[in-house]
Amino acid sequence: MKNVTITMEDGAADWARMEAARRNTSVSRLVGELVAEKMHRNDAYERAMREALEFKSWGPSKGRYLTRDEMYTRGAR
């Protein structure tokens, strides 16, 4: 583990102290957990984005594409 000094606004520091107390932990551990959570969320988002962009088609379409009107009235027949 690394020790890091951070600077934050007074209001953010007050919130961090109260939230840490509510969770029965230290401000240091709270901030570490919040940063780790953000890191994991960003990693998951980037992984999903890469997978979506790498999506390969199921092959060429057969026939013409439906018009907008056909698409929304097709199930009504």
DRENLUM-809202 format. One record per residue: x, z, y negated of N, C-alpha, C in turn; residue in three letters; residue number from 1. Coordinates in steps of 0.1 Angstrom, whole numbers, plus 5000, padded with zeros to 4 digits. Atoms other than C-alpha are relative to their C-alpha. Example, Ala and Ser with C-alpha at 12.3 -4.5 7.8 and 13.67 -1.06 7.14 Angstrom:
// residues 2
- n.xx / n.zz / n.yy / ca.xx / ca.zz / ca.yy / c.xx / c.zz / c.yy / code / pos
- 5009 / 5000 / 5012 / 5123 / 5078 / 5045 / 5009 / 5000 / 4988 / ALA / 1
- 4991 / 5000 / 5011 / 5137 / 5071 / 5011 / 4992 / 5008 / 4989 / SER / 2
END
This chain:
// residues 77
- n.xx / n.zz / n.yy / ca.xx / ca.zz / ca.yy / c.xx / c.zz / c.yy / code / pos
- 5008 / 5000 / 5012 / 5000 / 5000 / 5000 / 5009 / 5000 / 4988 / MET / 1
- 4993 / 5000 / 5012 / 5011 / 4993 / 4965 / 4993 / 5008 / 4989 / LYS / 2
- 5005 / 4993 / 5012 / 5006 / 5014 / 4934 / 4999 / 4991 / 4989 / ASN / 3
- 5002 / 5009 / 5011 / 4992 / 4995 / 4905 / 4994 / 5007 / 4988 / VAL / 4
- 5006 / 4994 / 5012 / 4985 / 5005 / 4869 / 4991 / 4990 / 4994 / THR / 5
- 5010 / 5010 / 5006 / 4954 / 4989 / 4854 / 4996 / 5006 / 4986 / ILE / 6
- 5005 / 4996 / 5013 / 4940 / 4989 / 4819 / 4985 / 4995 / 5000 / THR / 7
- 5014 / 5004 / 5001 / 4902 / 4989 / 4813 / 4994 / 5006 / 4988 / MET / 8
- 5007 / 4994 / 5011 / 4877 / 4996 / 4786 / 4995 / 5014 / 5004 / GLU / 9
- 5004 / 4986 / 4997 / 4866 / 5032 / 4782 / 4987 / 5001 / 5008 / ASP / 10
- 5012 / 5000 / 4993 / 4831 / 5024 / 4794 / 5002 / 4997 / 5015 / GLY / 11
- 4997 / 5004 / 4986 / 4844 / 5008 / 4826 / 5007 / 5011 / 5007 / ALA / 12
- 4993 / 4989 / 4994 / 4867 / 5037 / 4832 / 4990 / 5012 / 5003 / ALA / 13
- 5010 / 4989 / 4998 / 4838 / 5062 / 4827 / 4991 / 4997 / 5012 / ASP / 14
- 5008 / 5004 / 4988 / 4817 / 5042 / 4852 / 5007 / 5001 / 5013 / TRP / 15
- 4992 / 4999 / 4988 / 4845 / 5040 / 4877 / 5002 / 5015 / 5004 / ALA / 16
- 4999 / 4986 / 4997 / 4850 / 5078 / 4875 / 4987 / 5006 / 5006 / ARG / 17
- 5012 / 4995 / 4995 / 4813 / 5085 / 4880 / 4996 / 4993 / 5014 / MET / 18
- 5003 / 5007 / 4987 / 4809 / 5059 / 4908 / 5009 / 5005 / 5011 / GLU / 19
- 4991 / 4994 / 4990 / 4840 / 5073 / 4926 / 4995 / 5014 / 5004 / ALA / 20
- 5006 / 4987 / 4997 / 4825 / 5108 / 4923 / 4988 / 4999 / 5009 / ALA / 21
- 5012 / 5002 / 4993 / 4792 / 5096 / 4936 / 5003 / 4996 / 5015 / ARG / 22
- 4996 / 5004 / 4987 / 4810 / 5080 / 4966 / 5009 / 5010 / 5007 / ARG / 23
- 4990 / 4990 / 4995 / 4832 / 5110 / 4971 / 5013 / 4994 / 5003 / ASN / 24
- 4987 / 5007 / 4998 / 4864 / 5090 / 4967 / 5007 / 5000 / 4987 / THR / 25
- 4992 / 5001 / 5013 / 4891 / 5084 / 4941 / 4997 / 4987 / 4993 / SER / 26
- 5001 / 5012 / 5008 / 4890 / 5059 / 4913 / 5009 / 4989 / 5006 / VAL / 27
- 4990 / 5010 / 4994 / 4921 / 5043 / 4929 / 4994 / 4993 / 5012 / SER / 28
- 5006 / 5006 / 4987 / 4904 / 5038 / 4963 / 4988 / 4992 / 4996 / ARG / 29
- 5012 / 5008 / 5004 / 4872 / 5026 / 4946 / 5004 / 4987 / 4995 / LEU / 30
- 4996 / 5012 / 5006 / 4890 / 5000 / 4926 / 5006 / 4991 / 5011 / VAL / 31
- 4994 / 5008 / 4989 / 4910 / 4989 / 4957 / 4989 / 4994 / 5009 / GLY / 32
- 5011 / 5006 / 4992 / 4878 / 4985 / 4977 / 4992 / 4989 / 4993 / GLU / 33
- 5007 / 5010 / 5008 / 4861 / 4966 / 4949 / 5008 / 4987 / 5000 / LEU / 34
- 4991 / 5012 / 5000 / 4891 / 4942 / 4947 / 5000 / 4993 / 5013 / VAL / 35
- 5000 / 5006 / 4987 / 4892 / 4937 / 4984 / 4987 / 4993 / 5004 / ALA / 36
- 5013 / 5006 / 4998 / 4855 / 4930 / 4986 / 4999 / 4987 / 4993 / GLU / 37
- 5000 / 5013 / 5008 / 4858 / 4904 / 4958 / 5009 / 4990 / 5007 / LYS / 38
- 4990 / 5010 / 4993 / 4888 / 4888 / 4977 / 4993 / 4994 / 5012 / MET / 39
- 5006 / 5005 / 4988 / 4868 / 4886 / 5009 / 4988 / 4991 / 4997 / HIS / 40
- 5012 / 5009 / 5004 / 4837 / 4871 / 4992 / 5005 / 4987 / 4995 / ARG / 41
- 4994 / 5013 / 5005 / 4859 / 4845 / 4974 / 5005 / 4992 / 5012 / ASN / 42
- 4995 / 5007 / 4989 / 4876 / 4836 / 5007 / 4989 / 4994 / 5008 / ASP / 43
- 5011 / 5005 / 4992 / 4843 / 4832 / 5025 / 4993 / 4988 / 4993 / ALA / 44
- 5006 / 5011 / 5007 / 4829 / 4810 / 4997 / 5009 / 4988 / 5001 / TYR / 45
- 4991 / 5012 / 5000 / 4860 / 4788 / 4996 / 5000 / 4994 / 5014 / GLU / 46
- 5001 / 5005 / 4987 / 4859 / 4785 / 5034 / 4988 / 4992 / 5003 / ARG / 47
- 5012 / 5007 / 4999 / 4823 / 4775 / 5033 / 5000 / 4987 / 4992 / ALA / 48
- 4999 / 5012 / 5009 / 4830 / 4750 / 5005 / 5008 / 4989 / 5007 / MET / 49
- 4992 / 5010 / 4993 / 4858 / 4734 / 5025 / 4993 / 4994 / 5012 / ARG / 50
- 5007 / 5005 / 4989 / 4836 / 4731 / 5056 / 4989 / 4990 / 4995 / GLU / 51
- 5010 / 5008 / 5005 / 4808 / 4716 / 5035 / 5006 / 4986 / 4996 / ALA / 52
- 4994 / 5013 / 5005 / 4831 / 4690 / 5019 / 5006 / 4992 / 5012 / LEU / 53
- 4994 / 5008 / 4989 / 4847 / 4681 / 5053 / 4989 / 4995 / 5009 / GLU / 54
- 5011 / 5005 / 4991 / 4812 / 4674 / 5068 / 5001 / 4985 / 5002 / PHE / 55
- 5000 / 5014 / 4996 / 4812 / 4641 / 5086 / 4986 / 4996 / 5003 / LYS / 56
- 5014 / 5006 / 4997 / 4781 / 4619 / 5088 / 4998 / 4999 / 5015 / SER / 57
- 5003 / 5002 / 4986 / 4763 / 4616 / 5120 / 5000 / 4985 / 5004 / TRP / 58
- 4999 / 5015 / 4998 / 4768 / 4578 / 5117 / 4992 / 4993 / 4990 / GLY / 59
- 5008 / 5008 / 5010 / 4753 / 4550 / 5098 / 4985 / 5001 / 5003 / PRO / 60
- 5015 / 4999 / 4999 / 4716 / 4550 / 5091 / 4995 / 4987 / 5006 / SER / 61
- 5006 / 5012 / 4995 / 4693 / 4526 / 5108 / 4988 / 4997 / 4991 / LYS / 62
- 5012 / 5004 / 5009 / 4669 / 4507 / 5085 / 5002 / 5005 / 4986 / GLY / 63
- 4999 / 4997 / 5014 / 4662 / 4513 / 5049 / 4997 / 5015 / 4998 / ARG / 64
- 5003 / 4986 / 5004 / 4660 / 4547 / 5031 / 4985 / 5000 / 4996 / TYR / 65
- 5014 / 4998 / 5005 / 4625 / 4561 / 5024 / 5000 / 5000 / 4984 / LEU / 66
- 5001 / 4998 / 5014 / 4613 / 4558 / 4988 / 4995 / 5015 / 4998 / THR / 67
- 5005 / 4987 / 5004 / 4604 / 4590 / 4970 / 4985 / 5002 / 5004 / ARG / 68
- 5014 / 5000 / 4997 / 4567 / 4583 / 4974 / 4998 / 5001 / 5016 / ASP / 69
- 5001 / 5000 / 4985 / 4571 / 4576 / 5012 / 5004 / 5013 / 5005 / GLU / 70
- 4995 / 4987 / 4995 / 4590 / 4608 / 5017 / 4990 / 5011 / 4999 / MET / 71
- 5009 / 4989 / 5003 / 4564 / 4630 / 5002 / 4986 / 4998 / 5005 / TYR / 72
- 5013 / 5003 / 4994 / 4533 / 4613 / 5017 / 5000 / 4997 / 5015 / THR / 73
- 4999 / 5004 / 4986 / 4546 / 4605 / 5051 / 4993 / 5010 / 5010 / ARG / 74
- 5006 / 4990 / 4992 / 4534 / 4638 / 5067 / 4985 / 5001 / 4999 / GLY / 75
- 5014 / 4999 / 5003 / 4499 / 4634 / 5052 / 4992 / 4990 / 5009 / ALA / 76
- 5007 / 5011 / 4992 / 4490 / 4604 / 5075 / 4995 / 5006 / 5013 / ARG / 77
END
